[in-house]
Amino acid sequence: MPEEVLFETERRMDRSDVAAYFRTVAEKLESGGDLTLSAGDQSVTLAPPAQPTFEVKAERETPSSGGPGELSVEFELEWDEDGGQGGETDASLDIQ
């Protein structure tokens, strides 16, 4: 399925600032509120359903030049625009 990027921003931040963003997202999810993302002239408002699919992925990118690689952890909420259910696995997630 083709992907259309509705919003994207990237910048280096202190871990405590990243945690503050996660707390805001967590509060919006708990309250059932919409998520509005804005940076510069970009803005998008999304309404996650009561049970979105939650994906966590840890990756290592190895450069072809032999230099240092890059590690990342991605947290993704996903849902069908029509309100249908997305794909799921039976494994439970534990974050420590």
C-alpha positions as CSV (number, residue, x, y, z in Angstrom):
1,M,0.0,0.0,0.0
2,P,1.5,3.4,-0.9
3,E,2.4,5.6,2.0
4,E,1.5,9.3,2.3
5,V,3.4,11.2,5.0
6,L,1.0,13.6,6.7
7,F,3.5,15.0,9.2
8,E,7.2,14.6,9.9
9,T,9.7,16.3,12.2
10,E,13.1,15.2,13.5
11,R,15.6,16.9,15.8
12,R,18.0,16.0,18.6
13,M,16.5,16.5,22.1
14,D,17.3,15.8,25.7
15,R,15.9,12.5,27.0
16,S,13.7,14.4,29.5
17,D,12.1,16.4,26.7
18,V,11.4,13.2,24.7
19,A,9.8,11.8,27.9
20,A,7.6,14.9,28.2
21,Y,6.3,14.3,24.7
22,F,5.5,10.7,25.5
23,R,3.7,11.7,28.7
24,T,1.5,14.1,26.6
25,V,0.7,11.4,24.1
26,A,-0.1,9.0,27.0
27,E,-2.4,11.5,28.6
28,K,-4.3,12.1,25.3
29,L,-4.6,8.3,24.8
30,E,-5.9,7.7,28.3
31,S,-8.5,10.6,28.0
32,G,-9.6,9.5,24.6
33,G,-8.6,12.8,23.1
34,D,-7.3,13.6,19.6
35,L,-3.6,14.0,19.0
36,T,-2.6,17.2,17.3
37,L,1.0,17.3,16.0
38,S,2.5,20.6,14.9
39,A,5.9,22.0,14.0
40,G,6.5,25.1,12.0
41,D,3.9,25.3,9.2
42,Q,2.9,21.6,9.5
43,S,0.0,20.4,11.6
44,V,-2.2,17.3,11.7
45,T,-4.9,16.1,14.1
46,L,-5.5,12.4,14.5
47,A,-8.2,10.5,16.4
48,P,-6.8,7.2,17.6
49,P,-9.5,4.6,18.3
50,A,-10.0,2.9,21.6
51,Q,-7.8,-0.1,20.5
52,P,-5.1,0.9,18.0
53,T,-2.4,-1.6,17.0
54,F,0.8,-0.8,19.0
55,E,4.1,-1.7,17.3
56,V,7.5,-1.5,18.9
57,K,10.6,-2.0,16.8
58,A,14.3,-1.9,17.7
59,E,16.7,-1.6,14.7
60,R,20.3,-1.4,13.8
61,E,21.4,0.3,10.6
62,T,24.8,-0.6,9.4
63,P,26.4,1.8,7.0
64,S,28.0,0.5,3.8
65,S,31.1,2.7,4.4
66,G,32.1,0.7,7.5
67,G,31.6,3.6,9.9
68,P,29.6,3.5,13.1
69,G,26.0,2.2,12.7
70,E,22.8,3.7,14.0
71,L,20.5,2.2,16.6
72,S,16.8,3.2,16.9
73,V,13.7,2.2,18.7
74,E,10.3,3.1,17.1
75,F,6.9,3.2,18.8
76,E,4.0,3.2,16.3
77,L,0.2,3.4,16.7
78,E,-1.7,2.2,13.7
79,W,-5.3,1.9,12.8
80,D,-7.5,1.6,9.7
81,E,-9.1,4.9,8.6
82,D,-12.5,3.1,8.3
83,G,-12.2,1.9,12.0
84,G,-11.4,-1.7,11.2
85,Q,-8.9,-3.7,13.2
86,G,-5.3,-3.9,12.1
87,G,-3.0,-6.9,12.3
88,E,-1.9,-8.3,15.7
89,T,0.4,-10.9,17.2
90,D,-0.3,-12.8,20.4
91,A,3.0,-11.9,22.1
92,S,2.8,-9.6,25.1
93,L,5.1,-6.6,25.4
94,D,7.3,-5.9,28.4
95,I,9.3,-2.7,28.6
96,Q,11.7,-2.4,31.6
